[in-house]
Amino acid sequence: MHETSGGLSPFDLAAMLVVASALLGWFNHHFIKLPHVIGLTVMGAVAAVGLLVANAFIPGVTLDDTVARLLERMNFTDTLLQGMLSFLLFAGALHVDLDRLKADWAPVLLLSTVGVIVSTVIVGLLTWGVGLLLELPIAPIWYFVFGALIAPTDPVAVLGVLKEEHVEESLQASVAGESLFNDGVGIVVFTILLGAAVTGQDFDIGEGARLFVMEAGGGILIGLVAGYMGFRAMRSMDEYGLEVTITLAVVMGGYALCHALHVSGPLAMAVAGLLIGNHGVTYAMSDITRDYVIKFWEVVDELLNSVLFLLIGLEMIALVPGVDESLLMLAAIPVTLFARAAAVTLSTRVVPAARPKAEGAWGVLWWGGLRGGISVALALSLPAGPVRDLVLAATFGAVLFSVLVQRATLGRMIERSKVPHEGEVPAGLE
């Protein structure tokens, strides 16, 4: 097996992450008792900060450099975007009820497209204003790059919450559907804006729209084809081991094909997962096969969730904020919350048909717009330099607030939305 510099192979790095996730998950379950993803993120962040402090005050301690080198070899961006994300999106899409998603297609479509664009623009404009106040040396386009990478809600974070909370099914379908599709849309918008920022060329809206249609449309098409081929193959047999392997082939082969063709792999996996999770489960699987497939992907989802949120915490070691970075980090929290509120409002209230029917929908869609690993991975993919440090600081500010505060209080938000009194107008839909 190929070894990285320092004698550690990719298998060694993966083993270290899985062992660390298991040990810290066990410790959290028995002693800290935080929700699983919050506990792993907190312990990863505490470990990263502790290593930085030890390095600063204890002579000869360089553990932070060792961990930083390991994370650099692992390449968090490639690990998530080219590996973990395909499995996580497919696993999440398997559990989404397509009939309910069709019933609430309008808010899902608007939130995952118009909502992402609105959020990108608002975050870009507001952080540009903050940058002018702080006199930061950043070209305006980079603020909109930050807006694009922080705009989509993270399906990993959102779907994890929905598994634990008794959300009304129609609202659950809306939140899950949006989170499955808006990350793919956000990545496409980010890629287009980043290309303009790196080359220094003026952003061409027409060219950007053309690229968006090609990447998003191509991803959806490949997802349909891959999902249908998997469905047909599974329908022709009743061998649960082989059928689980077919679902893996759909995910890995489909995502690799999207990468080679430069179209949206996340959108492809969301579409393929929806197709197999609904038509495949209903028409192509026996009861035994259905049980094996669903449980297999639940284990994959749980394992990758654990590793991902541990990595988010550990990646704090890549951030040593100065004054400007700290101020931008703090400003990013209210900016992203305001942008999310505006995006949800425009997407669900301007068009009457797009208004969710569930009570308390506005509040849950707003506060439940969690950010996570995708935003961190995109920020870490930026070219090294002062701009990257500033954008990374802003990203970590928004993501950590999202995971540690919004995620921790979303359950109470959902509970408040379930207080139906006869004749009372549901909260959030006045």
C-alpha positions as CSV (number, residue, x, y, z in Angstrom):
1,M,0.0,0.0,0.0
2,H,1.2,3.5,-0.9
3,E,2.6,5.3,2.1
4,T,2.4,9.0,2.8
5,S,5.5,10.9,3.9
6,G,6.3,9.9,7.5
7,G,5.5,6.3,7.0
8,L,1.7,6.5,7.4
9,S,-0.4,4.9,4.7
10,P,-4.0,6.1,3.9
11,F,-5.2,3.1,5.8
12,D,-3.2,4.2,8.9
13,L,-4.8,7.6,8.7
14,A,-8.3,6.2,8.3
15,A,-7.7,3.8,11.2
16,M,-6.6,6.6,13.5
17,L,-9.7,8.6,12.7
18,V,-12.1,5.7,13.2
19,V,-10.4,4.7,16.5
20,A,-10.4,8.3,17.7
21,S,-14.1,8.7,16.8
22,A,-15.0,5.4,18.6
23,L,-13.1,6.3,21.8
24,L,-14.3,9.9,21.9
25,G,-17.9,8.8,21.1
26,W,-17.7,6.3,24.0
27,F,-16.3,8.9,26.3
28,N,-19.0,11.4,25.3
29,H,-21.8,8.8,25.7
30,H,-20.8,7.8,29.2
31,F,-19.5,11.1,30.7
32,I,-20.2,14.3,28.7
33,K,-23.5,13.2,27.3
34,L,-23.8,15.8,24.6
35,P,-25.5,15.0,21.3
36,H,-23.1,12.8,19.4
37,V,-22.0,15.2,16.6
38,I,-21.8,18.1,19.1
39,G,-19.7,16.0,21.5
40,L,-17.2,15.0,18.8
41,T,-16.9,18.5,17.4
42,V,-16.4,20.0,20.9
43,M,-13.7,17.4,21.8
44,G,-12.0,17.8,18.5
45,A,-11.9,21.6,18.9
46,V,-10.8,21.3,22.5
47,A,-8.0,18.9,21.5
48,A,-6.9,21.3,18.7
49,V,-6.9,24.4,21.0
50,G,-5.1,22.4,23.7
51,L,-2.3,21.4,21.3
52,L,-1.9,25.0,20.2
53,V,-1.7,26.2,23.9
54,A,0.7,23.4,24.8
55,N,2.9,24.3,21.8
56,A,2.9,28.0,22.9
57,F,3.7,27.6,26.6
58,I,5.6,24.3,26.9
59,P,9.0,24.2,25.3
60,G,9.7,21.3,23.0
61,V,6.0,20.4,22.5
62,T,5.2,20.2,18.8
63,L,2.1,17.9,18.8
64,D,0.1,20.6,17.0
65,D,2.5,20.5,14.1
66,T,2.3,16.7,14.0
67,V,-1.5,16.8,13.9
68,A,-1.5,19.6,11.4
69,R,0.7,17.6,9.1
70,L,-1.5,14.6,9.4
71,L,-4.6,16.6,8.5
72,E,-2.7,18.2,5.6
73,R,-1.8,14.7,4.3
74,M,-5.3,13.6,4.6
75,N,-6.6,16.7,2.7
76,F,-9.9,17.3,4.4
77,T,-11.3,18.9,1.2
78,D,-10.7,16.0,-1.0
79,T,-11.6,13.5,1.7
80,L,-15.0,15.1,2.1
81,L,-15.9,16.4,-1.4
82,Q,-14.4,13.5,-3.4
83,G,-15.1,10.7,-0.9
84,M,-17.4,11.0,2.1
85,L,-20.0,13.3,0.6
86,S,-21.1,10.9,-2.0
87,F,-21.9,8.2,0.7
88,L,-23.5,10.7,3.1
89,L,-25.8,12.2,0.5
90,F,-26.9,8.8,-0.8
91,A,-27.5,7.5,2.7
92,G,-29.5,10.6,3.6
93,A,-31.6,10.5,0.4
94,L,-32.5,6.8,1.0
95,H,-34.7,7.9,3.9
96,V,-36.6,10.8,2.2
97,D,-40.2,10.1,1.2
98,L,-40.4,11.1,-2.4
99,D,-44.2,11.4,-2.3
100,R,-44.0,13.9,0.5
101,L,-41.2,15.7,-1.3
102,K,-43.3,16.0,-4.4
103,A,-46.1,17.5,-2.3
104,D,-43.8,20.2,-1.0
105,W,-41.7,20.5,-4.2
106,A,-42.1,24.3,-4.5
107,P,-40.4,25.3,-1.2
108,V,-37.7,22.7,-1.7
109,L,-37.0,23.9,-5.2
110,L,-36.9,27.6,-4.3
111,L,-34.9,27.1,-1.1
112,S,-32.3,25.0,-2.8
113,T,-31.9,27.4,-5.8
114,V,-33.2,30.9,-5.2
115,G,-32.4,30.6,-1.5
116,V,-28.8,29.7,-2.1
117,I,-28.4,32.6,-4.6
118,V,-30.1,35.1,-2.3
119,S,-28.0,34.0,0.7
120,T,-24.8,34.2,-1.4
121,V,-25.6,37.8,-2.4
122,I,-26.6,39.0,1.0
123,V,-23.7,37.4,2.8
124,G,-21.3,38.8,0.2
125,L,-22.7,42.3,0.5
126,L,-22.7,42.4,4.3
127,T,-19.3,40.9,4.7
128,W,-18.0,43.3,2.1
129,G,-19.3,46.1,4.3
130,V,-17.6,44.6,7.3
131,G,-14.4,44.3,5.3
132,L,-14.6,48.0,4.4
133,L,-15.0,48.9,8.0
134,L,-12.0,46.8,9.0
135,E,-10.0,47.9,5.9
136,L,-9.3,44.3,4.9
137,P,-7.1,43.8,1.8
138,I,-9.7,41.6,-0.1
139,A,-11.1,42.1,-3.5
140,P,-14.9,42.2,-3.4
141,I,-15.4,38.9,-5.3
142,W,-13.9,37.0,-2.4
143,Y,-16.8,38.1,-0.1
144,F,-19.2,36.5,-2.6
145,V,-17.0,33.3,-2.7
146,F,-17.5,33.2,1.1
147,G,-21.2,33.8,0.6
148,A,-21.4,30.8,-1.8
149,L,-19.5,28.4,0.5
150,I,-21.6,29.3,3.6
151,A,-25.0,29.5,1.9
152,P,-26.0,25.8,1.6
153,T,-27.2,24.0,4.7
154,D,-25.2,20.9,5.4
155,P,-27.2,17.7,4.8
156,V,-25.0,15.8,7.3
157,A,-25.9,18.1,10.1
158,V,-29.5,18.6,9.2
159,L,-30.4,15.0,8.6
160,G,-28.7,14.0,11.8
161,V,-31.1,16.3,13.7
162,L,-34.2,15.0,11.9
163,K,-33.4,11.4,12.9
164,E,-33.5,12.4,16.6
165,E,-36.5,14.8,16.6
166,H,-40.1,14.0,15.9
167,V,-40.6,16.5,13.1
168,E,-43.9,16.7,11.3
169,E,-43.4,14.6,8.1
170,S,-44.2,17.3,5.6
171,L,-41.7,19.7,7.2
172,Q,-39.1,16.9,7.6
173,A,-39.4,16.3,3.8
174,S,-38.9,20.0,3.1
175,V,-35.9,20.3,5.3
176,A,-34.3,17.1,4.1
177,G,-35.1,17.8,0.5
178,E,-33.6,21.2,0.6
179,S,-30.5,20.1,2.4
180,L,-29.9,17.3,-0.1
181,F,-30.0,19.6,-3.1
182,N,-28.8,23.0,-1.9
183,D,-25.3,21.8,-1.1
184,G,-24.9,20.6,-4.7
185,V,-26.2,24.0,-6.0
186,G,-24.0,25.8,-3.5
187,I,-20.9,23.9,-4.7
188,V,-21.6,24.8,-8.3
189,V,-22.1,28.5,-7.4
190,F,-18.9,28.4,-5.4
191,T,-16.9,26.8,-8.2
192,I,-18.1,29.5,-10.7
193,L,-17.3,32.4,-8.4
194,L,-14.0,30.9,-7.3
195,G,-12.9,30.7,-11.0
196,A,-13.7,34.4,-11.4
197,A,-11.8,35.3,-8.2
198,V,-8.7,33.3,-9.0
199,T,-8.4,34.5,-12.6
200,G,-9.2,38.1,-11.7
201,Q,-11.7,38.4,-14.5
202,D,-15.0,40.2,-14.2
203,F,-17.9,37.9,-13.3
204,D,-20.1,37.2,-16.3
205,I,-23.6,36.4,-15.2
206,G,-24.5,34.9,-18.5
207,E,-21.5,32.6,-18.5
208,G,-22.1,31.7,-14.9
209,A,-25.7,30.8,-15.7
210,R,-24.6,28.6,-18.6
211,L,-22.0,26.7,-16.4
212,F,-24.6,26.4,-13.6
213,V,-27.1,24.7,-16.0
214,M,-24.5,22.4,-17.4
215,E,-23.1,21.3,-14.1
216,A,-26.4,21.0,-12.2
217,G,-28.3,19.5,-15.1
218,G,-25.5,17.0,-15.9
219,G,-25.4,15.9,-12.3
220,I,-29.2,15.3,-12.1
221,L,-29.1,13.4,-15.4
222,I,-26.3,11.1,-14.3
223,G,-28.1,10.6,-11.0
224,L,-31.2,9.5,-12.8
225,V,-29.3,7.1,-15.1
226,A,-27.2,5.6,-12.3
227,G,-30.1,5.2,-10.0
228,Y,-32.3,3.6,-12.7
229,M,-29.5,1.2,-13.7
230,G,-29.1,0.2,-10.1
231,F,-32.9,-0.2,-9.7
232,R,-33.1,-2.4,-12.8
233,A,-30.2,-4.6,-11.7
234,M,-31.7,-5.0,-8.2
235,R,-35.1,-5.8,-9.5
236,S,-33.7,-8.7,-11.5
237,M,-32.5,-10.7,-8.5
238,D,-33.0,-11.4,-4.8
239,E,-29.5,-11.6,-3.4
240,Y,-29.1,-9.1,-0.5
241,G,-25.3,-9.2,-0.5
242,L,-25.0,-8.5,-4.2
243,E,-27.7,-5.8,-4.0
244,V,-25.8,-3.9,-1.3
245,T,-22.8,-4.1,-3.6
246,I,-24.9,-2.6,-6.4
247,T,-25.8,0.4,-4.2
248,L,-22.1,0.9,-3.5
249,A,-21.4,0.7,-7.3
250,V,-24.1,3.3,-8.0
251,V,-22.5,5.7,-5.4
252,M,-18.9,5.2,-6.2
253,G,-19.2,4.8,-10.0
254,G,-21.7,7.6,-10.4
255,Y,-19.7,10.0,-8.3
256,A,-16.5,9.2,-10.2
257,L,-18.2,9.6,-13.5
258,C,-19.5,13.1,-12.4
259,H,-16.0,14.1,-11.4
260,A,-14.6,13.0,-14.7
261,L,-17.3,14.9,-16.7
262,H,-17.1,18.0,-14.4
263,V,-20.8,17.9,-13.4
264,S,-22.3,18.0,-9.9
265,G,-21.7,14.7,-8.1
266,P,-23.7,15.8,-5.0
267,L,-26.8,16.4,-7.0
268,A,-26.3,13.1,-8.8
269,M,-26.1,11.2,-5.5
270,A,-29.2,13.0,-4.1
271,V,-31.2,12.0,-7.1
272,A,-29.9,8.4,-7.2
273,G,-30.6,8.0,-3.5
274,L,-34.1,9.3,-3.8
275,L,-34.8,6.9,-6.7
276,I,-33.4,3.8,-5.0
277,G,-34.8,4.7,-1.6
278,N,-38.3,5.0,-3.0
279,H,-38.8,3.0,-6.2
280,G,-36.0,0.6,-5.4
281,V,-37.1,-0.2,-1.9
282,T,-40.8,-0.6,-3.0
283,Y,-40.4,-2.5,-6.2
284,A,-36.9,-4.0,-6.4
285,M,-36.2,-5.4,-2.9
286,S,-37.5,-8.3,-0.8
287,D,-38.1,-7.6,2.9
288,I,-34.7,-9.2,3.8
289,T,-32.8,-7.2,1.2
290,R,-34.6,-4.0,2.2
291,D,-33.5,-4.6,5.8
292,Y,-29.9,-5.3,4.9
293,V,-29.6,-2.3,2.5
294,I,-31.2,0.2,4.9
295,K,-29.1,-1.0,7.9
296,F,-25.9,-1.1,5.9
297,W,-26.3,2.6,4.9
298,E,-27.3,3.6,8.4
299,V,-24.0,2.2,9.7
300,V,-22.1,4.0,6.9
301,D,-24.0,7.2,7.7
302,E,-23.2,7.0,11.4
303,L,-19.6,6.1,10.9
304,L,-18.9,8.9,8.4
305,N,-20.9,11.4,10.5
306,S,-18.6,10.6,13.5
307,V,-15.4,11.0,11.5
308,L,-16.6,14.2,9.8
309,F,-17.6,16.1,12.9
310,L,-14.4,15.0,14.7
311,L,-12.5,16.4,11.7
312,I,-14.3,19.7,11.9
313,G,-13.2,20.1,15.4
314,L,-9.6,19.1,14.7
315,E,-9.4,21.4,11.7
316,M,-9.4,24.3,14.2
317,I,-5.7,23.7,14.4
318,A,-5.4,25.2,10.9
319,L,-6.8,28.5,12.3
320,V,-4.6,30.9,14.3
321,P,-6.8,34.0,14.2
322,G,-5.4,37.5,14.5
323,V,-7.5,40.6,15.3
324,D,-9.0,40.9,11.8
325,E,-9.7,37.2,11.6
326,S,-11.4,37.2,15.0
327,L,-13.6,40.2,14.2
328,L,-14.6,38.7,10.9
329,M,-15.3,35.4,12.6
330,L,-17.7,37.1,15.0
331,A,-19.4,39.1,12.3
332,A,-20.0,36.0,10.2
333,I,-22.5,34.7,12.8
334,P,-25.2,37.4,12.6
335,V,-24.5,37.9,8.9
336,T,-25.2,34.3,8.0
337,L,-28.3,34.2,10.3
338,F,-29.7,37.3,8.7
339,A,-29.0,36.0,5.2
340,R,-30.7,32.6,6.0
341,A,-33.7,34.5,7.4
342,A,-34.0,36.5,4.2
343,A,-33.5,33.4,2.0
344,V,-36.2,31.5,3.8
345,T,-38.6,34.4,3.7
346,L,-38.2,35.1,0.0
347,S,-38.4,31.4,-0.8
348,T,-41.4,30.5,1.3
349,R,-43.6,33.6,1.5
350,V,-43.3,35.5,-1.7
351,V,-44.7,32.7,-3.8
352,P,-48.0,31.4,-2.2
353,A,-47.6,27.9,-3.5
354,A,-44.2,27.6,-1.9
355,R,-45.4,28.2,1.7
356,P,-44.9,25.1,3.8
357,K,-48.0,23.7,5.3
358,A,-46.4,22.5,8.5
359,E,-46.8,24.7,11.6
360,G,-43.7,26.5,12.8
361,A,-42.1,25.9,9.4
362,W,-40.4,29.3,9.1
363,G,-38.6,29.1,12.5
364,V,-37.4,25.6,11.9
365,L,-36.2,26.3,8.4
366,W,-34.4,29.3,9.6
367,W,-32.8,28.0,12.8
368,G,-32.4,24.6,11.2
369,G,-30.2,25.9,8.4
370,L,-27.1,24.3,9.9
371,R,-23.7,24.6,8.3
372,G,-21.0,22.0,8.6
373,G,-18.3,20.0,6.8
374,I,-19.0,21.2,3.3
375,S,-18.4,24.8,4.1
376,V,-15.2,24.0,6.0
377,A,-13.9,21.8,3.1
378,L,-14.6,24.5,0.5
379,A,-12.9,27.2,2.7
380,L,-9.9,24.9,3.1
381,S,-9.7,24.5,-0.7
382,L,-9.0,28.2,-1.3
383,P,-5.4,29.2,-2.3
384,A,-3.1,29.8,0.6
385,G,-2.7,33.4,1.7
386,P,-4.2,36.2,3.7
387,V,-7.6,35.9,1.9
388,R,-7.8,32.2,2.8
389,D,-7.1,32.9,6.4
390,L,-9.8,35.5,6.6
391,V,-12.4,33.4,4.8
392,L,-11.5,30.3,6.9
393,A,-11.9,32.3,10.1
394,A,-15.4,33.6,9.0
395,T,-16.3,30.0,8.0
396,F,-15.3,28.5,11.3
397,G,-17.2,31.2,13.1
398,A,-20.5,30.4,11.3
399,V,-20.0,26.6,11.3
400,L,-19.1,26.3,15.0
401,F,-22.0,28.5,16.0
402,S,-24.2,26.4,13.8
403,V,-23.1,23.1,15.2
404,L,-22.7,24.0,18.9
405,V,-25.5,26.5,19.3
406,Q,-28.1,26.0,16.6
407,R,-27.8,22.2,16.6
408,A,-28.0,22.1,20.4
409,T,-31.2,24.3,20.6
410,L,-33.0,23.1,17.4
411,G,-34.9,20.4,19.4
412,R,-36.4,23.1,21.6
413,M,-37.3,25.2,18.5
414,I,-39.1,22.1,17.1
415,E,-40.9,21.5,20.3
416,R,-42.1,25.1,20.4
417,S,-43.4,24.6,16.9
418,K,-45.6,21.7,18.0
419,V,-47.9,23.6,20.3
420,P,-51.2,23.4,18.5
421,H,-54.1,25.2,20.1
422,E,-57.5,25.2,18.4
423,G,-58.0,28.4,16.5
424,E,-54.4,29.5,17.0
425,V,-52.3,30.6,14.0
426,P,-49.2,28.3,13.8
427,A,-46.0,30.0,14.9
428,G,-43.9,31.1,11.9
429,L,-46.9,31.2,9.5
430,E,-48.7,34.3,10.7
